[in-house]
Amino acid sequence: MPPLPSDARAGLIRPARVDEVDALNALTGRSCLHWGYEPAFLDWEPHAITVYPEMLDGVRAQVLQEEEGRVVGYYVLTGELAAEATAEPPTLHLDKLFVDADRIGTGRGKRLWLHAVETARALGAVELAFAADPNAAPFYRAMGADWESEETTSRPGWKLQHFRFPIPPGRLPTSEEQLHAVTLGGPAVHDAPIDLAEYDPAWPVLFQREAARIRAVLGERVLLLEHVGSTSVPGLCAKPILDLLLVVADSADEPAYVPPMEAAGYPLRIREPDWHEHRLFKGLDPVVNIHVFSAGSPEIGRMLAFRDHLRADAADRDLYADAKRDLAARTWHYVQNYADAKTDIVGAIISRAAAARRQAAAG
C-alpha cells in the first residue's frame, strides 16, 4: 500500500454538488467505521449523519477534493444566514465535518475546519454551534472550540458533546508560511511603515479607466466589476493603490480568464484556493489590485457592504481612518501584516453595519 499523503494542502476545497450526495454518505460511513462504530450505530439516528440533497446548496456545503479527483472530506453548515436575519446576530451550525478513513490524521480535518470558520465569518455569523461524538471532541477542543455541555442519548453510554466557537470578526491572520504558499513568486519584503495618501478625486476616474480595459479584455466573462477598498470611499485616506472587485463564473477556472488578463499586462500574483477561491492580479498603470471571486461568494457582499457603510457613515469612516494612520506608522515586514492588523477594526465596523441592517429590517 502506498504511503498516505501527509500534505494537508493537497487538493482544493470547493462547493459540493448534489450528485455527490451518495458518495458523501459513503464517506461518512467509512469514517464512522474507522472510529469503531458498528454498522448498527449508523442506523441509530440516521438524520445525524446523513447528507441530504437540499444540504448541498451554495457555499454551505464544501468538499475537499484531491488532485486526482477523489473527494476525501466535507463539511456542511446550516442555520440562518446574515442576509436572512432580522433580529439577533446569526449562529451557524456545523452540521457535519467528516474526513475519509484513510485520510484521518493527515491534517485534512483541520483544513476543513478552518475553511468552515472562514465561510461562516464571511456569511456574517458570530459563532458556530455544533454537537460532536465523543471521539471527535478532542479535535474540536484542539481547534479552540468551547465545550458547553453533554447530552445523554438513547444509546447506552454514548453522550453527545456540545460546543460553541466564537468566530473572529475579521479574516484570520495570514502566517508567513501561508503567505509564501499563496503568493506566486513569493511575497515582497516591506520592512517599513505604510505610506497613506489623502483621498484623491482622481481615483474613481482611474477606476473607470481600468474597468473599461478589463471589460474589453474579458467581455461577457465579467459578471460584476466594482471599485472597493479605501480608494473607493470619498474622504478616506488610503494607500494609493486601487482595489477592484471582479466577479467571474468560477474563479477556480483559471484558463477561462487568467491568460487574457496576463496578456493585457495584469500578472496573477495570488492564488488562494482555501479562501473563497480568491485570485489577485496586479496592474501598474495605475497601480491596482484586482480581486477575483466566483459568483455567489459571500465575500462579494461583505466587501461591498463595508464600502457602502463607510461611504454613508462619517463616524465609522473617521474611526477607520484613525486606526489606519496609527497602524501605518509602524514598521511591517510584509504589507499583508498591516492588512491583517486591521482585522479587528474592520470586523467591528462590519458588525455594526450588519446590526443596523437587521434593526432596519425588523422595523
Residue pairs with C-beta under 8 A, 6 or more apart in sequence:
4 102
4 103
4 106
5 66
5 103
5 106
6 106
6 107
7 106
7 107
8 106
8 107
8 108
8 110
8 111
9 111
9 181
9 274
10 66
10 67
11 64
11 65
11 66
11 67
11 72
12 64
12 65
12 252
12 273
12 274
12 277
13 62
13 63
13 64
13 65
13 111
13 112
13 115
13 273
13 274
14 62
14 63
14 65
14 252
14 277
15 56
15 58
15 59
15 61
15 62
15 63
16 24
16 56
16 61
16 62
16 63
16 74
16 76
17 56
18 53
18 56
20 56
20 63
20 71
21 51
21 52
21 53
21 56
23 71
24 51
24 63
24 71
24 74
24 98
25 50
25 51
27 71
27 72
27 73
27 74
27 98
27 100
28 49
28 50
28 51
28 96
28 98
29 42
30 100
30 101
31 98
31 99
31 100
31 101
31 104
32 41
32 42
32 49
33 39
33 101
34 101
34 104
35 133
35 135
36 135
41 155
42 49
44 154
44 155
45 153
49 96
51 61
51 74
51 76
51 96
55 61
55 76
55 78
55 95
56 76
58 296
59 119
59 123
59 296
59 297
59 298
60 76
60 77
60 78
60 119
61 74
61 75
61 76
61 77
62 74
62 75
62 112
62 115
62 116
62 119
63 71
63 73
63 74
64 71
64 72
64 73
64 74
64 99
64 108
64 111
64 112
65 71
65 72
66 72
71 100
72 99
72 100
72 103
72 108
73 97
73 98
73 99
73 100
73 103
73 108
73 109
73 112
74 96
74 97
74 98
74 112
75 94
75 96
75 97
75 98
75 112
75 113
75 115
75 116
76 94
76 95
76 96
76 97
77 92
77 93
77 94
77 95
77 116
77 119
77 120
77 123
77 128
78 92
78 93
78 95
79 90
79 91
79 92
79 93
79 125
80 90
80 92
81 90
81 92
81 123
81 124
81 125
82 89
82 90
82 123
82 124
82 125
82 354
83 124
83 301
84 90
85 124
85 358
85 361
86 358
86 361
86 362
87 358
87 362
88 358
89 124
89 125
89 126
89 351
89 354
89 355
89 358
90 123
90 124
90 125
90 126
91 125
91 126
91 127
91 128
91 129
92 120
92 123
92 125
92 127
92 128
92 129
93 128
93 129
93 130
94 116
94 128
94 129
94 130
95 130
97 109
97 112
97 113
97 116
99 108
99 109
99 112
109 139
110 143
111 274
113 143
114 172
114 274
115 274
116 128
117 128
117 165
117 167
117 172
118 171
118 172
118 274
118 275
118 276
119 276
119 298
120 128
120 167
121 167
121 168
121 169
121 170
121 171
122 276
122 297
122 298
122 299
122 302
123 298
124 298
124 302
124 354
125 167
126 166
126 167
126 169
126 351
127 164
127 165
127 166
127 167
128 145
128 164
128 165
128 167
129 162
129 163
129 164
129 165
130 140
130 145
130 162
130 163
130 165
131 151
131 160
131 161
131 162
131 163
132 139
132 140
132 160
132 161
132 162
132 163
133 158
133 160
133 161
134 158
134 159
134 161
136 161
137 147
137 161
137 163
140 161
140 163
140 165
141 147
143 165
144 165
145 163
145 164
145 165
146 163
146 164
146 165
146 166
147 161
147 162
147 163
148 162
148 163
148 164
149 162
150 159
150 160
150 161
150 162
151 159
151 160
151 162
152 159
153 159
153 160
168 343
168 347
169 343
169 344
169 346
169 347
169 348
169 350
169 351
170 342
170 343
170 344
170 346
170 347
170 350
171 275
171 340
171 343
173 340
173 343
174 336
174 337
174 340
176 334
179 187
179 334
179 336
180 186
180 187
182 270
182 271
182 272
183 269
183 270
184 267
184 268
184 269
184 270
184 271
185 269
187 334
187 336
188 334
188 335
189 333
189 334
190 332
190 333
190 334
190 335
191 331
191 332
191 333
192 331
192 332
193 328
193 329
193 330
193 331
193 332
194 239
194 327
194 328
194 332
194 335
194 338
195 239
195 240
195 328
196 237
196 238
196 239
196 324
196 325
196 328
197 237
197 238
197 239
197 240
198 237
199 231
199 233
199 234
199 235
199 236
199 237
199 238
200 231
200 240
201 234
203 227
203 231
203 232
203 238
203 242
204 227
204 232
206 242
206 286
207 227
207 231
207 232
207 242
207 244
210 242
210 244
210 283
210 286
210 288
211 225
211 227
211 244
213 264
214 222
214 225
214 244
214 246
214 261
214 266
214 290
215 222
215 225
217 260
217 261
217 264
218 248
218 257
218 260
218 261
221 248
221 249
221 256
221 257
222 246
222 247
222 248
223 247
223 248
223 249
223 295
224 245
224 246
224 247
224 295
224 300
225 244
225 245
225 246
225 247
226 232
226 244
226 245
226 303
226 304
226 307
227 242
227 243
227 244
227 245
228 243
228 244
228 245
228 291
228 303
228 304
228 306
228 307
229 238
229 242
229 243
229 289
229 307
230 236
230 237
230 238
230 239
230 243
230 324
231 238
231 239
231 240
231 241
231 242
231 243
232 243
232 307
232 311
233 307
233 310
233 311
233 317
234 311
235 314
235 317
236 310
236 317
236 320
236 321
237 321
237 324
237 325
238 324
240 287
241 287
241 288
241 289
242 286
242 287
242 288
242 289
243 288
243 289
243 291
244 288
244 289
244 290
244 291
245 291
245 293
245 300
245 303
245 304
246 290
246 291
246 292
246 293
247 292
247 293
247 294
247 295
247 297
247 300
248 256
248 257
248 292
248 293
248 294
248 295
249 256
249 294
249 295
250 256
250 277
250 294
250 295
251 276
251 277
251 278
251 279
251 292
251 293
251 294
251 297
252 273
252 277
252 294
254 268
254 279
257 292
258 268
258 279
261 268
261 281
261 290
262 268
262 281
265 283
265 284
265 285
266 281
266 282
266 283
266 290
267 281
267 282
268 279
268 280
268 281
269 280
269 281
269 282
270 278
270 279
270 280
271 278
271 279
272 278
272 279
276 293
276 294
276 297
276 298
276 299
277 293
277 294
277 297
278 291
278 292
278 293
278 299
279 291
279 292
280 289
280 290
280 291
280 292
281 288
281 289
281 290
281 292
282 288
282 289
282 290
283 290
291 303
293 299
293 300
302 350
305 350
305 353
305 354
306 346
306 349
306 350
306 353
309 316
309 349
309 350
309 352
309 353
310 316
310 317
310 320
310 349
311 317
313 353
316 349
316 352
316 353
319 345
319 349
320 345
320 346
320 349
323 342
323 345
324 342
327 338
327 341
327 342
328 338
330 338
332 338
332 341
